[in-house]
Amino acid sequence: MERKSQAAHAEKTKLGEVGYSGSGEKYEIPLGSGRRLVLPRGLFSAKFIELVVITLVSTLLLFHSPFKDKQQRNCFSVLVCASLLWATEAIPLFTTSLLVPFLLVVLSVLKDPDTGEVLSAVDASKFICATMWSPIILLLLGGFTLAAALSKYNLDKIACTFLLSKVPQHPVYVLGAIMVVSTLVSAFVSNVAAPVLMYSVIRPVLSTLPEGSSFAQALVIGIALASDVSGIISPIASPQNVVALQSMDPQPNWAQWFTVSIPVCCTAIGLIYIFLLFNFNFKGTTLVPIKRTADKFTWQKIYVIVVSIATVILWCLASALQNYVGDTGMIAIASMVAFYAPAILSPDDFNNYPWTIVMLAMGGLALGKGVTVSGLLQTIAQGIQERLAGKDLFTVLSIFGIIVMITATFVSHTVAALIIIPLIEEIGKSLPDPHPNLLVMAAAFLCSSGMALPTSGFPNVTAIGLRDNVGNSYVTVSTFMRCGGVASIVLYLVVVFLGYMILRMMNF
């Protein structure tokens, strides 16, 4: 059989046909006279073709662009290149983030914020590196540190199982409790880790439900949607919040953030919960009680609880303490020292941080600074402002809210924030009644409204990958489009109406 296959392949080559080599890693093109051009198979992959097209488009924009200023023209090319690479994932997301500062320096995009003079390569590299390593990145690392400590000592699972064990074992109550606990976990462990933890907690319940159980679908989709929405609840709940904080001046403290996020989050999740109750039929469902995780409380666990609570309290009081600690980044450093100095966490824990997310955030900060100091952002904002002339703040938020929601649905929530938030900030500054912080915070919330596709956010990706005992996915793409689509609209409306009202009352 193998010889026949080889003979057939040789015959096809003689006839001038193109084929793959036996290893499947090379592509052979016959040139005649027994000669063949052998190319790597990767050159014909969709990702490589996307990369080539993006490179050509970005290069073309360096010479043909609607912007006359050279720095703005070059920056626009970098912006388009980064946005397309992030959206298509032709190369890994964090690799694009690493490419951004390199392009900003090499293409002489950066100007001195004070004089407007183009920075030399040496000064530009120092400037952009200082921008990337900001207090916001320290806050992100502080959040990862809290999550690592809570997870290492099983405190997150202990808290989850304790709360869920107190809930009456009826589908209506269990679904609501699961969504509430997902929200709480997201607030302090991030909405990236929350669904993974929650699915491990409910796995014993799922394993006892029959194949195709409506309640199993509701549980899985409920955790995903609750985790998506609760990405807004705290500054460390999701990376897009970190991007938003960098664009806000003055930056809100945790107490101010909670004042807006908790009512918005609770209202949206409550409405989504009611929708799920009507959408799924729980009749005849029998549940196995969720048992508490039996772990002894050691001094390490108590230490982690005390330091975590103290850190969150200090973050809430950051504005009042700024004369002593500077900002939230310094508080994050203090918490990291408190965990690593007494060996509560080890160097391996530090190495296991999701550094790709850190790099993604740093690249976003670099791109945001580049489009700002080059003047590109102001030029684009002025053009949009002319088309929004006469529109009030609420109308501007409503229009851009739809754009953010659609963008976040087709690309990740974080990428949507990286692309859109700097623009919204500049538009907010250029309005007759400037409210950049209001628009930025609302936009960050709306980045979480992209929930209609399995790829819209990490909680959705986790949910679609969850399988039952026979290997079938608990939820389908159509389930996400139906339930996630409704959830997206619900969060959009809650942010635009309730969120806007609270933000105005707080003078954002």
DODOTI-787844 format. One line per 8 residues: number of its first residue (from 0); their letters; for each residue z, x, y of C-alpha. Coordinates in nm, 4 decimals. Layout:
! DODOTI-787844
NUM = a = Z,X,Y  ...
END
This chain:
! DODOTI-787844
0 = merksqaa = 0.0000,0.0000,0.0000  0.0929,0.2830,0.2391  -0.2342,0.4652,0.1676  -0.4327,0.1477,0.2298  -0.2565,0.1059,0.5619  -0.3338,0.4629,0.6634  -0.6961,0.4231,0.5574  -0.7272,0.1049,0.7593
8 = haektklg = -0.5783,0.2789,1.0599  -0.8232,0.5682,1.0238  -1.1139,0.3275,0.9935  -1.0085,0.1439,1.3097  -0.9898,0.4736,1.4942  -1.3428,0.5599,1.3821  -1.4633,0.2304,1.5175  -1.3205,0.3190,1.8556
16 = evgysgsg = -1.0184,0.0906,1.8488  -0.6873,0.1746,2.0116  -0.3714,0.1753,1.7981  -0.0115,0.2852,1.7695  0.0855,0.5909,1.5683  0.2876,0.5512,1.2525  0.6137,0.6192,1.4375  0.5427,0.3422,1.6865
24 = ekyeiplg = 0.6388,0.5759,1.9710  0.2883,0.6834,2.0740  -0.0311,0.5096,2.1788  -0.3598,0.6603,2.0579  -0.6881,0.6257,2.2486  -0.9982,0.7615,2.0662  -1.2235,0.9811,2.2811  -1.4972,1.0406,2.0240
32 = sgrrlvlp = -1.5837,1.3425,1.8098  -1.2501,1.3061,1.6337  -1.0527,1.3606,1.9524  -0.7747,1.1262,2.0603  -0.5642,1.0907,2.3709  -0.2020,1.0361,2.2683  0.0238,0.8681,2.5251  0.3901,0.7669,2.5033
40 = rglfsakf = 0.4234,0.4000,2.4166  0.6672,0.3564,2.7058  0.3806,0.3983,2.9536  0.2553,0.0540,2.8508  0.5894,-0.1247,2.8619  0.6547,-0.4055,3.1093  0.9344,-0.2070,3.2741  0.7110,0.0930,3.3374
48 = ielvvitl = 0.4357,-0.1259,3.4820  0.6920,-0.2925,3.7099  0.8121,0.0507,3.8207  0.4581,0.1652,3.9013  0.3820,-0.1524,4.0999  0.7080,-0.1274,4.2955  0.6394,0.2395,4.3726  0.2884,0.1587,4.4973
56 = vstlllfh = 0.4083,-0.1324,4.7122  0.6916,0.0733,4.8620  0.4597,0.3654,4.9360  0.2046,0.1331,5.0975  0.4752,-0.0078,5.3258  0.5425,0.3410,5.4609  0.1982,0.3338,5.6241  0.1234,-0.0364,5.6714
64 = spfkdkqq = 0.4195,-0.2352,5.7988  0.4948,-0.5015,6.0618  0.7433,-0.2621,6.2235  0.6260,-0.0098,6.4835  0.9333,0.2144,6.4895  0.9003,0.4861,6.2225  1.2649,0.4679,6.1119  1.2498,0.0900,6.0830
72 = rncfsvlv = 0.9210,0.1106,5.8945  1.0622,0.3619,5.6476  1.3840,0.1640,5.6113  1.1879,-0.1536,5.5376  1.0092,0.0319,5.2587  1.3447,0.1435,5.1146  1.4811,-0.2116,5.1466  1.1847,-0.3637,4.9613
80 = casllwat = 1.1943,-0.0910,4.6971  1.5676,-0.1340,4.6298  1.5486,-0.5142,4.6324  1.2606,-0.5212,4.3827  1.4237,-0.2630,4.1566  1.7503,-0.4568,4.1594  1.5751,-0.7877,4.0981  1.3513,-0.6657,3.8131
88 = eaiplftt = 1.5909,-0.4070,3.6659  1.2905,-0.1825,3.6083  1.5498,0.0948,3.6101  1.9257,0.0450,3.5620  2.0976,-0.1218,3.8578  2.3289,0.1699,3.9268  2.0325,0.4115,3.9208  1.8725,0.2154,4.2031
96 = sllvpfll = 2.1995,0.2436,4.3945  2.1952,0.6213,4.3506  1.8336,0.6317,4.4691  1.9084,0.4462,4.7950  2.1021,0.7205,4.9835  1.8498,0.9826,4.8686  1.5585,0.7840,5.0126  1.7460,0.7092,5.3362
104 = vvlsvlkd = 1.7982,1.0807,5.3973  1.4582,1.2094,5.2793  1.2655,0.9480,5.4808  1.4696,1.0186,5.7979  1.5831,0.6587,5.8299  1.9296,0.7153,5.9757  2.0047,0.7260,6.3471  2.3218,0.8206,6.5310
112 = pdtgevls = 2.5057,0.4898,6.5930  2.6108,0.6060,6.9411  2.3047,0.7853,7.0801  2.0234,0.6323,6.8743  1.8864,0.9793,6.7954  1.7429,1.0394,6.4490  1.9922,1.2355,6.2393  1.8926,1.5623,6.0755
120 = avdaskfi = 1.8936,1.5736,5.6962  2.2259,1.7609,5.6951  2.3965,1.5172,5.9318  2.2371,1.2160,5.7627  2.3628,1.3182,5.4183  2.7178,1.3625,5.5500  2.6976,1.0302,5.7331  2.5719,0.8264,5.4391
128 = catmwspi = 2.8120,0.9854,5.1883  3.1048,0.9011,5.4184  2.9762,0.5440,5.4348  2.9579,0.5103,5.0581  3.3122,0.6347,4.9953  3.4863,0.3684,5.1999  3.8200,0.1816,5.1792  3.6297,-0.1055,5.0178
136 = illllggf = 3.5447,0.1149,4.7196  3.9121,0.2095,4.6940  3.9987,-0.1613,4.6911  3.7513,-0.2113,4.4071  3.9098,0.0757,4.2127  4.2523,-0.0723,4.2802  4.1377,-0.3985,4.1265  4.0073,-0.2164,3.8197
144 = tlaaalsk = 4.3422,-0.0375,3.7906  4.5387,-0.3635,3.7896  4.3010,-0.5070,3.5305  4.3322,-0.1971,3.3109  4.7129,-0.2048,3.3224  4.7387,-0.5762,3.2467  4.4899,-0.5465,2.9614  4.6331,-0.2282,2.8078
152 = ynldkiac = 4.9781,-0.3808,2.7717  4.8367,-0.7178,2.6598  5.0000,-0.8940,2.9551  4.6859,-1.0899,3.0377  4.6650,-1.2359,2.6868  5.0404,-1.3016,2.6755  5.0195,-1.5004,3.0001  4.7103,-1.6933,2.8871
160 = tfllskvp = 4.8474,-1.7946,2.5484  5.1855,-1.8844,2.6994  5.0267,-2.1227,2.9494  4.7857,-2.2768,2.6981  5.0567,-2.3257,2.4346  5.2352,-2.5630,2.6753  4.9334,-2.7923,2.7122  4.9089,-3.1180,2.5090
168 = qhpvyvlg = 4.6581,-3.0648,2.2279  4.3996,-3.3132,2.3482  4.0447,-3.2052,2.4424  4.0722,-3.3429,2.7972  4.3880,-3.1448,2.8712  4.2842,-2.8298,2.6857  3.9500,-2.8071,2.8685  4.1222,-2.8453,3.2056
176 = aimvvstl = 4.3884,-2.5888,3.1179  4.1283,-2.3399,2.9935  3.9348,-2.3660,3.3212  4.2531,-2.3263,3.5292  4.3655,-2.0204,3.3336  4.0145,-1.8711,3.3646  4.0496,-1.9075,3.7397  4.3894,-1.7367,3.7463
184 = vsafvsnv = 4.2673,-1.4504,3.5298  3.9591,-1.4030,3.7484  4.1743,-1.3742,4.0598  4.3530,-1.0618,3.9414  4.1460,-0.9224,3.6539  3.7960,-1.0098,3.7906  3.5520,-1.2733,3.6751  3.3731,-1.0078,3.4695
192 = aapvlmys = 3.6700,-0.9560,3.2366  3.7985,-1.3161,3.2507  3.5393,-1.4799,3.0213  3.5710,-1.2023,2.7620  3.9479,-1.2502,2.7522  3.9306,-1.6299,2.7472  3.6773,-1.6411,2.4647  3.9046,-1.4199,2.2550
200 = virpvlst = 4.1946,-1.6587,2.3263  4.0038,-1.9740,2.2226  3.8276,-1.8158,1.9235  4.0815,-1.9675,1.6759  4.0126,-2.3115,1.8242  3.6341,-2.2690,1.8107  3.6436,-2.1529,1.4480  3.8006,-2.4828,1.3356
208 = lpegssfa = 3.5492,-2.7069,1.5122  3.2450,-2.8390,1.3216  2.8984,-2.6967,1.3800  2.7383,-2.8452,1.6920  3.0728,-2.9710,1.8238  3.0407,-3.1175,2.1709  3.3887,-2.9955,2.2598  3.3019,-2.6383,2.1578
216 = qalvigia = 3.0068,-2.6492,2.3969  3.2286,-2.7872,2.6727  3.4869,-2.5111,2.6222  3.2300,-2.2317,2.6307  3.0375,-2.3667,2.9302  3.3633,-2.4603,3.1056  3.4952,-2.1041,3.0887  3.1631,-1.9650,3.2129
224 = lasdvsgi = 3.1369,-2.2036,3.5088  3.5060,-2.1685,3.6005  3.4698,-1.7888,3.5930  3.1559,-1.8085,3.8079  3.3251,-2.0245,4.0707  3.6501,-1.8283,4.0645  3.4541,-1.5203,4.1619  3.5351,-1.6340,4.5157
232 = ispiaspq = 3.9104,-1.6711,4.4746  4.0305,-1.3190,4.5633  3.8767,-1.0095,4.7249  3.8749,-0.8302,4.3877  3.7561,-1.1257,4.1786  3.3897,-1.0200,4.2009  3.1803,-0.7344,4.3456  3.0080,-0.9608,4.5997
240 = nvvalqsm = 3.3419,-1.0109,4.7745  3.3696,-0.6353,4.8200  3.0224,-0.6325,4.9765  3.1270,-0.9145,5.2104  3.4479,-0.7412,5.3191  3.2506,-0.4349,5.4223  3.0430,-0.6554,5.6556  3.3396,-0.8355,5.8150
248 = dpqpnwaq = 3.5071,-0.7111,6.1317  3.7982,-0.7584,6.1432  3.8442,-0.7755,5.7690  4.0592,-1.0678,5.6519  4.3732,-0.9886,5.4565  4.4439,-1.1456,5.1205  4.6502,-1.4276,5.2675  4.3640,-1.5287,5.4980
256 = wftvsipv = 4.1168,-1.5037,5.2110  4.3345,-1.7224,4.9870  4.3708,-1.9818,5.2624  3.9968,-2.0437,5.2446  3.9160,-1.9617,4.8835  4.1875,-2.1563,4.7000  4.0995,-2.5029,4.8415  3.7271,-2.4367,4.7960
264 = cctaigli = 3.7681,-2.3000,4.4436  4.0081,-2.5715,4.3253  3.7920,-2.8510,4.4669  3.4724,-2.7155,4.3127  3.6280,-2.6488,3.9715  3.7935,-2.9923,3.9748  3.4600,-3.1635,4.0379  3.2851,-2.9534,3.7729
272 = yifllfnf = 3.5632,-3.0393,3.5270  3.5122,-3.4117,3.5910  3.1371,-3.3692,3.5391  3.1959,-3.1948,3.2047  3.4233,-3.4780,3.0907  3.1438,-3.7282,3.1521  2.8733,-3.5013,3.0118  3.0345,-3.4242,2.6732
280 = nfkgttlv = 3.1779,-3.6600,2.4118  3.5147,-3.5496,2.2707  3.5811,-3.8476,2.0414  3.7128,-3.7559,1.6976  3.7887,-3.3953,1.7941  4.0968,-3.2484,1.6249  4.2416,-2.9286,1.7709  4.4454,-2.6435,1.6285
288 = pikrtadk = 4.7365,-2.5542,1.8619  4.7014,-2.2288,2.0551  4.9922,-2.0046,1.9587  5.1750,-1.7717,2.1939  5.1108,-1.4006,2.1519  5.4341,-1.2559,2.0154  5.4885,-0.9250,2.1957  5.8195,-0.7679,2.2879
296 = ftwqkiyv = 5.8762,-0.6915,2.6537  5.9123,-0.3164,2.6955  6.0002,-0.1269,3.0108  5.6299,-0.0409,3.0491  5.5350,-0.4093,3.0569  5.8054,-0.4849,3.3139  5.6911,-0.1878,3.5231  5.3295,-0.3101,3.5168
304 = ivvsiatv = 5.4356,-0.6601,3.6249  5.6489,-0.5285,3.9137  5.3830,-0.2882,4.0447  5.1060,-0.5500,4.0128  5.3037,-0.8146,4.2022  5.4050,-0.5616,4.4692  5.0416,-0.4529,4.5121  4.9160,-0.8090,4.5586
312 = ilwclasa = 5.1953,-0.8848,4.8082  5.1112,-0.5716,5.0079  4.7428,-0.6672,5.0079  4.8397,-1.0073,5.1466  5.0455,-0.8388,5.4210  4.7869,-0.5692,5.4962  4.7236,-0.6863,5.8540  5.0936,-0.6758,5.9425
320 = lqnyvgdt = 5.1326,-0.3329,5.7801  4.8184,-0.1666,5.9153  5.0183,0.0566,6.1533  5.1918,0.2032,5.8480  4.9381,0.1991,5.5637  4.6055,0.1738,5.7456  4.4190,-0.0735,5.5272  4.3951,-0.2223,5.1795
328 = gmiaiasm = 4.2279,0.0926,5.0459  4.5446,0.2955,5.0984  4.7497,0.0292,4.9209  4.5049,0.0530,4.6305  4.5585,0.4300,4.6172  4.9359,0.3792,4.6078  4.9051,0.1392,4.3143  4.6793,0.3823,4.1266
336 = vafyapai = 4.9318,0.6633,4.1728  5.2111,0.4294,4.0609  5.0273,0.3603,3.7341  4.8905,0.7061,3.6558  5.1775,0.9322,3.7677  5.4266,0.8033,3.5043  5.1473,0.7894,3.2417  5.1443,0.4095,3.2259
344 = lspddfnn = 4.7678,0.4553,3.2329  4.5900,0.7599,3.0929  4.2827,0.9579,3.2039  4.0876,0.7733,2.9332  4.1695,0.4445,3.1078  4.0311,0.5890,3.4313  3.7153,0.7039,3.2544  3.6677,0.3544,3.1110
352 = ypwtivml = 3.6414,0.1859,3.4514  3.3095,0.0014,3.4999  3.1664,0.2830,3.7106  2.8234,0.1210,3.7125  2.9701,-0.1568,3.9289  3.1266,0.1040,4.1592  2.7894,0.2766,4.1961  2.6213,-0.0572,4.2605
360 = amgglalg = 2.8671,-0.1340,4.5398  2.8277,0.2139,4.6905  2.4497,0.1793,4.6920  2.4814,-0.1569,4.8626  2.7046,-0.0070,5.1315  2.4532,0.2730,5.1874  2.1612,0.0317,5.2166  2.3582,-0.1923,5.4512
368 = kgvtvsgl = 2.4379,0.0996,5.6788  2.0785,0.2188,5.6673  1.9247,-0.1116,5.7760  2.1891,-0.1363,6.0497  2.1691,0.2065,6.2162  1.7881,0.2201,6.1886  1.7669,-0.0984,6.3964  1.5727,-0.2804,6.1226
376 = lqtiaqgi = 1.8401,-0.5424,6.0674  1.8562,-0.6309,6.4347  1.4774,-0.6579,6.4580  1.4580,-0.8908,6.1557  1.7530,-1.0953,6.2807  1.5889,-1.1407,6.6202  1.2717,-1.2678,6.4531  1.4676,-1.5168,6.2440
384 = qerlagkd = 1.6808,-1.6157,6.5415  1.3683,-1.7177,6.7338  1.2830,-1.9595,6.4536  1.6400,-2.0882,6.4459  1.6530,-2.1421,6.8201  1.8540,-2.4511,6.9036  2.0102,-2.4726,6.5564  2.3884,-2.4965,6.5443
392 = lftvlsif = 2.6133,-2.2874,6.3195  2.6456,-2.5566,6.0526  2.2669,-2.5926,6.0231  2.2224,-2.2160,5.9955  2.4833,-2.2042,5.7179  2.3202,-2.4960,5.5353  1.9757,-2.3344,5.5447  2.0881,-1.9881,5.4409
400 = giivmita = 2.3212,-2.1383,5.1818  2.0221,-2.2757,4.9916  1.8468,-1.9378,5.0134  2.1560,-1.7586,4.8822  2.2054,-2.0082,4.5983  1.8444,-1.9801,4.4797  1.8447,-1.6004,4.5076  2.1734,-1.5691,4.3170
408 = tfvshtva = 2.0354,-1.7899,4.0404  1.7403,-1.5650,3.9632  1.9061,-1.2287,4.0292  2.2702,-1.1397,3.9774  2.5381,-1.2591,4.2194  2.6097,-0.9021,4.3293  2.2452,-0.8177,4.3943  2.2058,-1.1356,4.6001
416 = aliiipli = 2.5015,-1.0256,4.8127  2.3613,-0.6745,4.8575  2.0280,-0.8101,4.9795  2.1307,-1.1078,5.1937  2.4787,-1.0488,5.3399  2.3806,-0.7686,5.5847  2.1048,-0.9941,5.7215  2.3378,-1.2930,5.7558
424 = eeigkslp = 2.5931,-1.0758,5.9351  2.3365,-0.9713,6.1949  2.2135,-1.3288,6.2412  2.5729,-1.4413,6.2908  2.6146,-1.1832,6.5662  2.2955,-1.2931,6.7417  2.3813,-1.6649,6.7611  2.4664,-1.8111,7.1047
432 = dphpnllv = 2.8133,-1.8789,6.9611  2.8619,-1.5721,6.7369  3.0454,-1.6252,6.4078  2.9345,-1.3402,6.1781  3.2545,-1.3408,5.9706  3.2212,-1.7116,5.8974  2.8630,-1.6769,5.7765  2.9380,-1.3634,5.5736
440 = maaaflcs = 3.2380,-1.5128,5.3941  3.0542,-1.8383,5.3240  2.7538,-1.6407,5.1968  2.9796,-1.4415,4.9631  3.1150,-1.7692,4.8253  2.7634,-1.9069,4.7857  2.6577,-1.6009,4.5855  2.8773,-1.7466,4.3103
448 = sgmalpts = 2.6817,-2.0732,4.3218  2.3966,-1.9301,4.1150  2.4894,-2.0772,3.7752  2.1793,-2.2557,3.6461  2.0488,-1.9810,3.4151  2.2105,-1.7803,3.1334  2.1287,-1.4619,3.3262  2.2646,-1.5783,3.6618
456 = gfpnvtai = 2.5979,-1.3995,3.6251  2.8067,-1.2025,3.3790  3.0125,-1.5079,3.2681  2.6868,-1.6846,3.1772  2.5556,-1.3833,2.9868  2.8817,-1.3670,2.7912  2.8693,-1.7395,2.7123  2.5102,-1.7438,2.5886
464 = glrdnvgn = 2.5902,-1.4516,2.3569  2.8857,-1.6264,2.1919  2.8024,-1.7345,1.8344  2.9621,-1.9740,1.5873  3.0431,-1.9010,1.2220  2.6805,-1.9428,1.1112  2.5344,-1.7335,1.3926  2.4184,-2.0102,1.6260
472 = syvtvstf = 2.4828,-1.9942,1.9996  2.7391,-2.2464,2.1215  2.5346,-2.3206,2.4339  2.1610,-2.3228,2.4990  1.9435,-2.2492,2.7995  1.8959,-2.6220,2.8568  2.2751,-2.6680,2.8576  2.3060,-2.4066,3.1289
480 = mrcggvas = 2.0230,-2.5550,3.3319  2.1811,-2.9002,3.3153  2.5495,-2.8145,3.3607  2.5023,-2.4968,3.5630  2.2524,-2.6664,3.7923  2.4995,-2.9424,3.8753  2.7785,-2.6857,3.9192  2.5599,-2.4861,4.1604
488 = ivlylvvv = 2.5010,-2.7908,4.3786  2.8714,-2.8827,4.3663  2.9852,-2.5388,4.4855  2.7140,-2.5315,4.7527  2.8289,-2.8648,4.8964  3.1980,-2.7717,4.8805  3.1396,-2.4400,5.0599  2.9088,-2.5867,5.3232
496 = flgymilr = 3.1403,-2.8772,5.4066  3.5006,-2.7977,5.3095  3.4652,-2.4208,5.3367  3.2957,-2.4455,5.6749  3.5680,-2.6761,5.8064  3.8503,-2.4424,5.6979  3.6724,-2.1343,5.8320  3.6274,-2.2996,6.1716
504 = mmnf = 3.9921,-2.4071,6.1771  4.0928,-2.0453,6.1112  3.8627,-1.9187,6.3902  3.6484,-1.7016,6.1656
END
